[in-house]
Amino acid sequence: MAAEASDSLLCPLCGGPNACGNISAADNPADCWCHQPDRVFSQNLLDSVPAKYRGKACICQQCVAKQAVEPYSA
């Protein structure tokens, strides 16, 4: 179970920390960087997440920023 919890803290694309603000005691989505209006998650980026991590691990800010410059192709 501890491995699953630590997996949710890592980006499923690059393996770095994802800085997810939704994983907190308050569990308030507004606390997470991903809810900022200037953040765009393309469908290709979302599709590039391995199936076993979908809905379980968040993409990091660096990967989101990178896809804005170099779009992922799934």
MODELLER restraints for C-alpha pairs under 7 A, 6 or more apart:
rsr = mdl.restraints
at = mdl.atoms
rsr.add(forms.Gaussian(group=physical.xy_distance, feature=features.Distance(at['CA:7:A'], at['CA:57:A']), mean=6.73, stdev=0.5))
rsr.add(forms.Gaussian(group=physical.xy_distance, feature=features.Distance(at['CA:8:A'], at['CA:56:A']), mean=5.86, stdev=0.5))
rsr.add(forms.Gaussian(group=physical.xy_distance, feature=features.Distance(at['CA:8:A'], at['CA:57:A']), mean=4.30, stdev=0.5))
rsr.add(forms.Gaussian(group=physical.xy_distance, feature=features.Distance(at['CA:8:A'], at['CA:58:A']), mean=6.88, stdev=0.5))
rsr.add(forms.Gaussian(group=physical.xy_distance, feature=features.Distance(at['CA:9:A'], at['CA:17:A']), mean=5.86, stdev=0.5))
rsr.add(forms.Gaussian(group=physical.xy_distance, feature=features.Distance(at['CA:9:A'], at['CA:18:A']), mean=5.78, stdev=0.5))
rsr.add(forms.Gaussian(group=physical.xy_distance, feature=features.Distance(at['CA:9:A'], at['CA:19:A']), mean=6.96, stdev=0.5))
rsr.add(forms.Gaussian(group=physical.xy_distance, feature=features.Distance(at['CA:9:A'], at['CA:20:A']), mean=6.83, stdev=0.5))
rsr.add(forms.Gaussian(group=physical.xy_distance, feature=features.Distance(at['CA:9:A'], at['CA:57:A']), mean=6.68, stdev=0.5))
rsr.add(forms.Gaussian(group=physical.xy_distance, feature=features.Distance(at['CA:10:A'], at['CA:16:A']), mean=5.36, stdev=0.5))
rsr.add(forms.Gaussian(group=physical.xy_distance, feature=features.Distance(at['CA:10:A'], at['CA:17:A']), mean=4.48, stdev=0.5))
rsr.add(forms.Gaussian(group=physical.xy_distance, feature=features.Distance(at['CA:10:A'], at['CA:18:A']), mean=5.16, stdev=0.5))
rsr.add(forms.Gaussian(group=physical.xy_distance, feature=features.Distance(at['CA:10:A'], at['CA:57:A']), mean=6.65, stdev=0.5))
rsr.add(forms.Gaussian(group=physical.xy_distance, feature=features.Distance(at['CA:11:A'], at['CA:17:A']), mean=5.90, stdev=0.5))
rsr.add(forms.Gaussian(group=physical.xy_distance, feature=features.Distance(at['CA:11:A'], at['CA:18:A']), mean=5.03, stdev=0.5))
rsr.add(forms.Gaussian(group=physical.xy_distance, feature=features.Distance(at['CA:11:A'], at['CA:57:A']), mean=6.40, stdev=0.5))
rsr.add(forms.Gaussian(group=physical.xy_distance, feature=features.Distance(at['CA:11:A'], at['CA:58:A']), mean=5.70, stdev=0.5))
rsr.add(forms.Gaussian(group=physical.xy_distance, feature=features.Distance(at['CA:11:A'], at['CA:59:A']), mean=4.75, stdev=0.5))
rsr.add(forms.Gaussian(group=physical.xy_distance, feature=features.Distance(at['CA:11:A'], at['CA:60:A']), mean=5.32, stdev=0.5))
rsr.add(forms.Gaussian(group=physical.xy_distance, feature=features.Distance(at['CA:12:A'], at['CA:49:A']), mean=6.15, stdev=0.5))
rsr.add(forms.Gaussian(group=physical.xy_distance, feature=features.Distance(at['CA:12:A'], at['CA:53:A']), mean=6.45, stdev=0.5))
rsr.add(forms.Gaussian(group=physical.xy_distance, feature=features.Distance(at['CA:12:A'], at['CA:57:A']), mean=6.29, stdev=0.5))
rsr.add(forms.Gaussian(group=physical.xy_distance, feature=features.Distance(at['CA:12:A'], at['CA:58:A']), mean=6.98, stdev=0.5))
rsr.add(forms.Gaussian(group=physical.xy_distance, feature=features.Distance(at['CA:12:A'], at['CA:59:A']), mean=6.27, stdev=0.5))
rsr.add(forms.Gaussian(group=physical.xy_distance, feature=features.Distance(at['CA:13:A'], at['CA:49:A']), mean=6.30, stdev=0.5))
rsr.add(forms.Gaussian(group=physical.xy_distance, feature=features.Distance(at['CA:13:A'], at['CA:59:A']), mean=6.81, stdev=0.5))
rsr.add(forms.Gaussian(group=physical.xy_distance, feature=features.Distance(at['CA:17:A'], at['CA:60:A']), mean=6.78, stdev=0.5))
rsr.add(forms.Gaussian(group=physical.xy_distance, feature=features.Distance(at['CA:18:A'], at['CA:58:A']), mean=6.17, stdev=0.5))
rsr.add(forms.Gaussian(group=physical.xy_distance, feature=features.Distance(at['CA:18:A'], at['CA:59:A']), mean=6.02, stdev=0.5))
rsr.add(forms.Gaussian(group=physical.xy_distance, feature=features.Distance(at['CA:18:A'], at['CA:60:A']), mean=4.07, stdev=0.5))
rsr.add(forms.Gaussian(group=physical.xy_distance, feature=features.Distance(at['CA:18:A'], at['CA:61:A']), mean=6.88, stdev=0.5))
rsr.add(forms.Gaussian(group=physical.xy_distance, feature=features.Distance(at['CA:19:A'], at['CA:60:A']), mean=6.81, stdev=0.5))
rsr.add(forms.Gaussian(group=physical.xy_distance, feature=features.Distance(at['CA:20:A'], at['CA:32:A']), mean=5.94, stdev=0.5))
rsr.add(forms.Gaussian(group=physical.xy_distance, feature=features.Distance(at['CA:20:A'], at['CA:58:A']), mean=6.68, stdev=0.5))
rsr.add(forms.Gaussian(group=physical.xy_distance, feature=features.Distance(at['CA:21:A'], at['CA:31:A']), mean=5.20, stdev=0.5))
rsr.add(forms.Gaussian(group=physical.xy_distance, feature=features.Distance(at['CA:21:A'], at['CA:32:A']), mean=3.89, stdev=0.5))
rsr.add(forms.Gaussian(group=physical.xy_distance, feature=features.Distance(at['CA:21:A'], at['CA:33:A']), mean=6.84, stdev=0.5))
rsr.add(forms.Gaussian(group=physical.xy_distance, feature=features.Distance(at['CA:22:A'], at['CA:28:A']), mean=5.98, stdev=0.5))
rsr.add(forms.Gaussian(group=physical.xy_distance, feature=features.Distance(at['CA:22:A'], at['CA:29:A']), mean=5.30, stdev=0.5))
rsr.add(forms.Gaussian(group=physical.xy_distance, feature=features.Distance(at['CA:22:A'], at['CA:31:A']), mean=6.47, stdev=0.5))
rsr.add(forms.Gaussian(group=physical.xy_distance, feature=features.Distance(at['CA:22:A'], at['CA:32:A']), mean=5.63, stdev=0.5))
rsr.add(forms.Gaussian(group=physical.xy_distance, feature=features.Distance(at['CA:41:A'], at['CA:64:A']), mean=6.58, stdev=0.5))
rsr.add(forms.Gaussian(group=physical.xy_distance, feature=features.Distance(at['CA:44:A'], at['CA:72:A']), mean=5.84, stdev=0.5))
rsr.add(forms.Gaussian(group=physical.xy_distance, feature=features.Distance(at['CA:44:A'], at['CA:73:A']), mean=5.93, stdev=0.5))
rsr.add(forms.Gaussian(group=physical.xy_distance, feature=features.Distance(at['CA:44:A'], at['CA:74:A']), mean=5.74, stdev=0.5))
rsr.add(forms.Gaussian(group=physical.xy_distance, feature=features.Distance(at['CA:45:A'], at['CA:67:A']), mean=7.00, stdev=0.5))
rsr.add(forms.Gaussian(group=physical.xy_distance, feature=features.Distance(at['CA:45:A'], at['CA:72:A']), mean=5.58, stdev=0.5))
rsr.add(forms.Gaussian(group=physical.xy_distance, feature=features.Distance(at['CA:47:A'], at['CA:74:A']), mean=6.25, stdev=0.5))
rsr.add(forms.Gaussian(group=physical.xy_distance, feature=features.Distance(at['CA:48:A'], at['CA:74:A']), mean=5.30, stdev=0.5))
